[in-house]
Amino acid sequence: MSGNAVTKSPLVQLKILDERLQCIQCHFLLNGPLQLQCGHRLCTPCAVKLKQQSSQTLFCDKCQKYVESSKTFHDKAIAKEIECSVITCPQCGWTGEYRNYQKHLKEGCQLIKVSCPNEGCGEEIIKSQLDEHLQQCYRRQLCQLCKKESCTCRDQHKMDLHLGTQKRNSFGKKQTLMKDCEFHFLKCCFRGNDVELERHMEESQKDHLLMVRNYLSCKSPQKLNGVTSIGDNGLKLLLYTKLDKINEKLGRNENKENGLQIAELQGQQKDITFRLTGVEDLLATLQASINEINRTYEEVSLTLQTLQATSYDGHNIWKIPDITRRRRDALLGKTVSLYSAPFYTSRFGYRLCLRVYLYGDGSGKGRYISYFLTIMKGEYDALLEWPFQHMVTMTLVNQKGNNNIVQSFRPNPTSTSFHCPKSDMNVASGCPKFAPISILDNPEFVVDDVAFFKCDISVNKS
């Protein structure tokens, strides 16, 4: 579509229901609202028309009386409200705020009328039909030779320069001057006007080059068309000059083609680099997602392993590896006690864990292994009976016989260790002098540097 098309911005005549925003004269949306002395409003264009009748007064249709024109003023508050009002274009049905209406008329509305940009035409056409009109406008003139270049008839000088070889007779008719190819003396038979001849010279460079080379390589050259007797040296000089021109043109064309190819390759390289950057970003995102999935999998696996190893029948066998190292850590005070994994008396029962001091604790410190039971805070404590009163049997397992070390006790109901936990776990309670420390040197109780501690909770209180 022509960028020179003139869009006529029509007088803003938009229907609107709100009477406050209506002109009292034309009853359309206020265009440059003015407030009269009586409080009513009218458009600036309507006020100009009324002032033509009387410059001193304006007639208010609402009040049916005259008011002083000097006391009118621009109503900025209403103008701002109008700017934000939602309106509908009467031409195409576009809906939007009034502040964008003029921009819509200029750039977006295809049903508004515009003027033909061709000088001398001036016909008003619907914008969507402007392209079709410009193709048929009588002010447009196409070149009769190449059918490509065009200009308006008012720019006849431009057309004359384009035609080049055309001459006008006294009646204004055009006659075309035809010319022979520059290589007609080498039997090139092409003939045409300047435009056709220029195109022929560009397209037939290789053919002309071949004609020149064939002639120069010929031992018995034939007489040339249209060439007078200028001597062999003069003829060869003429041909070599033509040859140099052709080679020069071919070189320019090759450089141009190479430049285009290089530009195209560079464009492809940039496109590939951009795509690779996008792929690298995607791979980085996927790798981050995979790492997150792996972490989640490891957490779920650990939780599953813990659940699989958890006992729910009040019996727990605790495997403690690296006994030698752990005894040394206890002696040095690095890790004085160890905790087992939690276990339960039933699926919804008490939550418990075991605690052992390999170098003793309290009254057994330094001489005995101290072995305790710890009541932990559980999910179902509110449904259980307190204090905890079940019989507890604690065992160090003899791995090569039946001579286990066993101690049993019944919880003291007055001890807070067996009351309902108020923190994560109660104070451990059990056997501070469970077994001599030296028992861990016995190969029947420690095999492959591993010891097994066992605890059994009697579910029945008796």
C-alpha positions in Angstrom: 0.0 0.0 0.0 1.3 3.4 -0.8 2.8 5.2 2.1 1.8 8.6 0.6 -2.0 8.0 0.8 -3.7 10.8 2.6 -6.0 9.7 5.5 -8.7 12.2 6.2 -9.4 12.2 9.9 -13.1 12.7 10.0 -14.9 14.9 12.6 -15.1 12.7 15.6 -18.8 11.8 15.5 -19.1 8.9 17.9 -22.3 7.8 19.6 -22.0 7.5 23.3 -24.7 6.7 25.9 -23.3 8.9 28.8 -25.0 12.3 28.4 -22.3 14.0 30.3 -19.9 13.2 27.5 -22.3 14.3 24.7 -22.2 17.6 22.9 -25.5 19.5 23.5 -25.4 20.8 20.0 -24.5 17.7 17.8 -25.2 15.1 20.4 -22.1 13.1 19.6 -19.0 12.5 21.7 -17.4 15.8 22.8 -14.6 16.8 20.6 -12.5 19.3 22.6 -15.0 19.8 25.4 -16.0 23.4 26.4 -18.1 24.1 29.4 -20.6 26.9 29.2 -21.5 29.3 32.0 -24.6 27.3 32.7 -22.6 24.1 33.2 -23.5 22.3 30.0 -20.8 21.3 27.5 -20.4 21.4 23.7 -17.7 20.6 21.2 -15.1 23.1 20.1 -16.1 22.8 16.4 -19.8 23.4 17.4 -18.8 26.4 19.5 -16.9 27.9 16.5 -20.0 27.5 14.3 -22.2 29.2 16.9 -19.7 32.1 17.3 -20.0 32.7 13.6 -23.6 33.7 14.3 -22.8 35.8 17.4 -19.4 36.3 18.8 -20.6 37.6 22.1 -23.1 34.9 23.1 -23.7 31.2 22.6 -27.1 29.6 22.6 -27.6 26.5 25.0 -30.0 24.0 23.6 -30.5 22.5 27.1 -31.3 25.7 28.9 -32.9 27.4 25.8 -31.1 30.6 26.6 -28.0 32.6 25.6 -24.8 32.6 27.7 -21.7 34.7 27.5 -19.1 33.2 25.1 -16.3 34.8 27.1 -17.1 32.7 30.1 -16.7 29.4 28.4 -13.6 27.3 29.3 -12.0 24.1 28.3 -13.2 21.3 30.6 -10.0 19.4 31.3 -11.6 16.9 33.7 -14.1 15.8 31.1 -11.4 15.7 28.5 -9.4 13.2 30.6 -12.5 11.1 31.2 -13.1 11.0 27.4 -9.5 10.0 26.8 -10.2 6.8 28.9 -13.6 6.1 27.5 -14.1 2.9 25.6 -15.5 3.6 22.1 -16.4 1.6 19.0 -15.1 2.7 15.5 -18.2 3.4 13.4 -16.3 2.4 10.3 -14.8 -1.1 11.2 -16.2 -1.9 14.7 -12.8 -1.6 16.4 -13.2 -1.2 20.2 -10.7 0.6 22.4 -9.9 3.7 24.5 -10.6 7.1 22.8 -7.0 8.1 23.2 -6.0 5.4 20.7 -8.8 6.2 18.2 -6.9 8.7 16.0 -4.0 6.3 15.8 -6.4 3.6 14.8 -7.9 5.8 12.1 -4.4 6.5 10.7 -2.8 3.1 10.9 -5.3 0.3 11.6 -8.8 1.1 10.2 -9.1 -0.4 6.7 -12.6 1.0 6.1 -11.8 4.7 6.4 -11.6 6.7 3.2 -8.3 8.0 1.9 -7.3 10.1 -1.1 -5.4 8.6 -4.1 -1.7 9.9 -3.8 -1.4 10.3 -7.6 -1.4 14.0 -8.5 -4.4 15.0 -10.6 -6.6 12.0 -9.4 -7.6 12.8 -5.8 -10.3 10.1 -5.8 -11.4 9.0 -2.3 -11.1 5.2 -1.8 -11.6 2.9 1.1 -8.1 2.2 2.4 -8.4 -1.6 1.9 -9.1 -1.0 -1.8 -6.2 1.5 -2.3 -3.8 -1.0 -3.8 -6.3 -2.2 -6.3 -7.1 1.4 -7.3 -3.4 2.3 -7.7 -3.0 -0.5 -10.2 -5.8 0.9 -12.3 -5.4 4.6 -11.7 -5.4 6.5 -15.1 -2.6 8.6 -13.7 -0.2 5.6 -13.7 1.9 4.9 -16.8 3.8 1.7 -17.5 6.8 1.3 -19.8 5.7 -0.3 -23.0 9.2 -1.9 -23.5 10.2 -3.6 -20.2 6.8 -3.7 -18.5 8.6 -3.1 -15.2 9.5 0.5 -14.6 6.6 2.9 -14.0 5.9 6.5 -13.2 3.0 8.9 -13.3 2.2 10.8 -16.4 3.1 14.1 -14.7 6.7 12.9 -14.4 7.2 12.5 -18.2 10.9 13.5 -17.9 11.6 10.4 -15.8 9.9 8.2 -18.3 11.9 9.7 -21.1 15.1 9.0 -19.3 14.0 5.5 -18.7 13.1 4.8 -22.4 16.4 6.4 -23.5 16.1 5.4 -27.2 12.6 6.7 -27.8 12.0 9.8 -29.9 8.9 11.8 -30.2 7.6 13.0 -33.6 5.4 16.1 -34.0 2.3 14.1 -33.2 3.6 12.8 -29.9 4.0 9.2 -31.2 7.0 7.2 -30.0 9.5 5.4 -32.2 12.1 3.0 -30.8 15.7 3.1 -32.0 17.1 -0.4 -32.4 20.9 -1.1 -32.1 23.2 -4.0 -33.0 25.2 -5.9 -30.4 28.8 -4.6 -29.9 30.0 -8.0 -31.1 28.0 -8.0 -34.3 31.3 -8.0 -36.2 31.9 -11.5 -34.7 28.6 -12.6 -36.1 26.5 -12.0 -32.9 23.1 -11.5 -34.4 21.3 -9.8 -31.5 19.5 -6.5 -32.2 17.4 -4.5 -29.8 16.8 -1.2 -27.9 19.0 0.1 -25.1 17.2 -1.8 -22.4 17.2 -5.1 -24.3 20.8 -4.6 -25.4 22.1 -3.9 -21.9 20.3 -7.1 -20.6 21.8 -9.1 -23.6 25.4 -7.8 -22.8 25.0 -9.0 -19.2 23.6 -12.4 -20.0 25.9 -13.2 -23.0 29.3 -12.3 -21.6 30.6 -15.9 -21.8 29.3 -16.3 -25.4 31.1 -13.1 -26.4 34.3 -14.2 -24.7 34.1 -17.5 -26.6 33.6 -15.7 -29.9 36.7 -13.5 -29.3 38.9 -16.4 -28.3 37.9 -18.5 -31.2 38.7 -15.8 -33.6 42.1 -15.0 -32.1 43.0 -18.7 -32.1 42.0 -19.1 -35.7 45.0 -19.4 -38.1 43.1 -18.1 -41.1 40.6 -15.5 -39.8 37.6 -14.8 -42.0 36.5 -11.3 -42.9 34.6 -9.6 -40.1 31.2 -8.1 -40.4 31.3 -4.3 -40.6 35.1 -4.0 -40.0 37.1 -2.0 -42.5 40.7 -2.8 -43.3 42.6 -1.7 -40.2 45.4 -4.2 -40.3 46.0 -7.4 -38.3 47.6 -5.5 -35.4 44.8 -3.0 -35.1 42.2 -5.7 -35.3 43.9 -7.8 -32.6 44.2 -4.7 -30.4 40.4 -4.1 -30.8 39.6 -7.7 -29.9 42.0 -7.8 -27.0 40.4 -4.6 -25.7 36.9 -6.3 -26.0 38.4 -9.4 -24.3 39.7 -7.3 -21.4 36.3 -5.7 -20.9 34.6 -9.0 -20.8 37.1 -10.5 -18.3 36.7 -7.4 -16.2 32.9 -7.8 -16.1 33.1 -11.5 -15.4 35.5 -10.8 -12.6 33.2 -8.2 -11.1 30.3 -10.7 -11.4 32.3 -13.5 -9.8 33.3 -11.2 -6.9 29.8 -10.2 -6.5 28.6 -13.8 -6.5 31.3 -14.8 -4.1 30.4 -11.9 -1.9 26.8 -13.0 -1.9 27.8 -16.6 -1.2 30.0 -15.5 1.7 27.2 -13.3 3.1 24.8 -16.2 2.8 27.3 -18.6 4.5 27.9 -16.1 7.3 24.1 -15.8 7.7 23.8 -19.5 7.9 26.7 -19.7 10.4 25.0 -17.1 12.6 21.7 -19.0 12.4 23.5 -22.3 13.3 25.3 -20.6 16.2 22.0 -19.2 17.5 20.4 -22.6 17.2 23.3 -24.3 19.0 23.1 -21.8 21.8 19.4 -22.6 22.2 20.3 -26.4 22.2 23.0 -25.8 24.8 20.6 -23.9 27.0 18.0 -26.7 26.7 20.6 -29.3 27.5 21.7 -27.4 30.6 18.0 -27.1 31.7 17.5 -30.9 31.1 20.7 -31.7 33.0 19.5 -29.6 36.0 16.2 -31.4 35.8 17.9 -34.8 35.7 20.1 -33.9 38.7 17.0 -32.9 40.6 15.3 -36.1 39.7 18.3 -38.1 40.8 18.4 -36.3 44.2 14.7 -37.0 44.7 15.2 -40.6 43.7 18.0 -41.0 46.2 15.9 -39.4 49.0 13.0 -41.7 48.1 15.3 -44.8 48.0 16.7 -43.9 51.4 13.3 -43.4 52.9 12.1 -46.7 51.3 15.2 -48.5 52.7 14.5 -47.1 56.1 10.9 -48.1 56.0 11.9 -51.6 54.9 14.4 -51.9 57.7 11.9 -50.6 60.3 10.4 -53.2 62.7 6.7 -52.9 63.7 6.4 -55.8 66.1 8.4 -54.6 69.1 11.5 -56.7 68.1 14.7 -55.0 66.9 18.0 -56.4 65.9 20.7 -53.7 65.7 23.8 -54.4 63.6 26.9 -52.3 64.6 29.8 -52.6 62.2 33.4 -51.2 62.8 33.3 -52.0 66.5 37.0 -51.5 66.9 36.9 -47.9 65.5 33.7 -47.1 67.4 35.2 -48.3 70.7 38.3 -46.1 70.1 36.0 -43.1 69.3 34.1 -43.7 72.6 37.3 -44.0 74.6 38.6 -40.7 73.1 35.3 -39.0 73.6 34.6 -38.3 69.9 31.4 -40.3 69.8 30.5 -41.6 73.2 27.1 -43.1 72.3 25.3 -44.6 69.3 21.6 -44.6 68.3 19.8 -47.3 66.4 17.1 -46.6 63.7 13.6 -46.2 65.2 11.3 -49.2 65.6 7.7 -49.6 66.8 5.7 -51.9 69.1 3.0 -52.1 66.4 2.0 -50.3 63.2 0.4 -47.5 65.2 2.2 -48.2 68.5 5.0 -46.7 70.6 8.0 -45.3 68.7 11.4 -46.4 70.2 15.1 -46.5 69.6 18.1 -48.1 71.3 21.2 -46.2 72.7 24.5 -47.8 73.6 27.6 -46.5 75.3 30.5 -48.8 74.3 32.7 -47.2 77.0 29.9 -46.9 79.5 27.9 -44.1 81.0 27.0 -43.0 84.5 27.8 -45.7 87.1 29.1 -48.0 84.4 31.5 -45.6 82.7 34.9 -47.0 82.0 34.0 -50.6 83.0 30.7 -51.6 81.5 28.7 -51.3 78.3 25.7 -49.1 79.0 22.6 -50.2 77.0 19.4 -48.1 77.1 15.9 -47.8 75.6 14.7 -44.4 74.4 11.0 -43.4 74.0 10.6 -41.2 70.9 7.8 -38.9 70.0 5.4 -40.7 67.6 2.5 -39.8 65.4 -0.1 -41.8 67.4 1.0 -41.0 71.0 -2.4 -39.4 71.7 -4.0 -42.8 71.2 -1.6 -44.8 73.4 -1.6 -45.5 77.2 0.9 -43.6 79.3 3.3 -44.2 81.0 4.9 -46.9 78.9 4.7 -50.1 81.0 5.8 -53.0 78.7 8.5 -55.5 79.7 11.8 -54.8 78.0 14.4 -57.5 77.2 17.9 -56.3 76.0 20.4 -58.7 74.5 24.0 -58.8 73.2 24.0 -61.7 70.7 26.6 -64.5 70.9 27.2 -65.1 67.2 28.7 -68.6 67.7 26.5 -70.1 70.3 23.5 -69.6 72.6 25.2 -67.9 75.5 23.7 -64.5 74.9 24.1 -61.7 77.4 20.5 -60.8 78.5 19.0 -58.3 80.9 15.3 -57.5 81.4 13.5 -54.7 83.2 10.0 -53.3 83.7 9.7 -49.5 83.2 9.3 -47.4 86.3 5.9 -45.6 85.9 7.2 -42.7 88.0 10.2 -42.1 85.7 9.7 -39.3 83.1 11.7 -41.5 80.7 8.5 -43.5 80.1 6.0 -40.7 80.0 4.6 -39.3 76.8 7.4 -37.4 75.1 7.2 -33.6 75.0 10.3 -33.2 72.8 11.7 -35.4 70.1 12.7 -38.1 72.6 12.9 -38.7 76.3 16.0 -39.4 78.5 17.3 -42.9 77.8 16.7 -45.5 80.5 17.8 -49.1 80.9 21.0 -50.9 81.9 24.0 -48.8 82.8 26.0 -51.9 83.7 24.8 -54.2 80.9 28.0 -56.1 80.2 31.7 -55.7 80.9 33.6 -53.8 78.2 36.0 -56.7 77.8 33.1 -58.8 76.3 33.7 -57.0 73.0 37.2 -58.6 72.9 35.5 -62.0 72.8 35.5 -63.4 69.2 32.1 -65.1 69.9 30.4 -61.7 70.4 32.3 -59.7 67.7 32.8 -61.4 64.4 34.3 -59.6 61.4 34.3 -56.4 63.6 30.5 -56.6 63.8 28.3 -56.9 66.9 24.6 -57.4 67.2 22.4 -55.9 69.9 18.8 -57.0 70.3 15.7 -55.6 72.1 12.4 -57.3 72.6 9.3 -55.5 73.9 6.6 -57.6 75.4 3.4 -56.3 73.8 1.4 -57.7 76.7 1.9 -55.8 80.0 2.0 -59.0 82.1 
